[in-house]
């Protein structure tokens, strides 16, 4: 009968190999990987989606003559089938896109946005709260509570300031993956000046969980600029500004949107390496 003895050296070697393989497998898990281009596209998609919701809300106020037309009238992008129900007695509005319709600029929306308000959109002190009922933008489901507070008008530089808070925010893509968001932003809307149309400048930060299940934090380090002329041409991403994304313990991702050009080109810097990419129109 052959006797088998345990060899401690071989045992330690085998243990080390198994441990190495386990760590290597863990590091290869999708949840631990950070693709800077994908992360950038997700965040930009979320940012522009929230801006779209704000524009829809403002356009709906304008249709009902409740947005101080003498101050500023924005060009709307609502489809013909949208139904806007107005309940002035309880200061409520329901924007209903039904089973879905596509706007002149090619944005497909369905479901409802429920809006409550304390005053007119452009009136200092007004608080406008939006919630969602089976609401989708281009097949992405939107959830959460968005609160916009008008903090007044700057007479010298001709802009309105709005504080914007998003609680319980969530955007779900058709494949079931989602990105959550809690945000605190300040938006300045500048009145048209000469040939220049309306522009928005947004500052602040947000946090949540990305589509890979990782915690993230976003800080806008140079105000994001949205230009009406770019939006009209179909470019809905910021045309200038810088944001920094931090995902878990990975290197920070810096996104530079350039200097006021109407394009989808951004410069991404991570870990000392920089690359220029063109973001997709849809994720």
Secondary structure, 3 states (H helix, E strand, C coil): CCCCCCCHHHHHHHHHHHHHHHHHHHHCCHHHCCCHHHHHHHHHHHHHHHHHHHHHHHHHHHHCCCCCCCCCCCCCCCCCCCEEEEEHHHCEEEEECCCCEECCCCCEEEEEEEEEECCCCCCCCCEEEEEEEEEEECCEEEEEEEEEEEEEEECCCCEEEEEEEEEEEEEECCCCCEEEEEEEEEEEEECCECCECCEEEEEEEEEEECCCCCEEEEEEEEEEEEEHHHHHCCCCCCCEEEEEEEECCCCCEEEEEEECCCCCEEEEEECCEEEEEECCCCC
